[in-house]
């Protein structure tokens, strides 16, 4: 668990695999609000594709932005 500069508490687990599979699942506690469970899972069609961590970060930022 860690606290962000904006005061959110974050606990998460990441993973990756073949086909560029990349995922992050976690729970966040925005300051003064109930916790929120977030999960982002991606995969591609090519066996050797690289995971796209930037896609995970951008996708996770959408609900985080909506909650602030």
Secondary structure, DSSP 8 states (H G I E B T S, - for coil): -EE-TTS-EEEEEEEE-STT-EEEEEEEE-TTS-EEEEEEEE--SSTT----HHHHHHHHHHHHHHH-
